[in-house]
Amino acid sequence: MKKMVVMMGVHDERSKRRIIAAVANFHGVTSIAMDSKDGKLTVIGDFDSSKLLTKLEKGWTNAEMATFGPYDPKKEAETAAAAAEKKRMEERERERLEVSRANHSFNGPTPTHHQICLCNHDPYNGCIIS
């Protein structure tokens, strides 16, 4: 099985449906996913990648292959799990920073205390700390 990701400029639902229909009728394709926001088409299956890309370039001149390689469902699941964990950690860090910023603006900056030590070497007067 192979996985190919094609970057395409998709602006509306009609174009998205036309692209998916064109790829779905291609021999050997088992899975199709389209991310309209990023313009990313992911195709999985046993297919001729050069013929599929040529077909897409004929209908959509801005079609450009981004990645191509073997597809391993176990590895994809592990990668997806790692990406989800990373996203969760970034979300926690972002929330922690927001709370920290909110507390800082509510309470103001943390006050700093300065000490001044004046020491006289006079035997009758000790150190003065103010």
Buried (B, 14 or more C-beta within 10 A) or exposed (E): EBBBBBBBEBEEEEBBEBBBEBBEEBEBBEEBEBEBEEBBBBBBBEBEBEEBBEBBBEEBEEBBBEEBEEBEEEEEEEEEEEEEEEEEEEEEEEEEEEEEEEEEEEEEEEEEEEEEEEEEEEEEEEEEEE
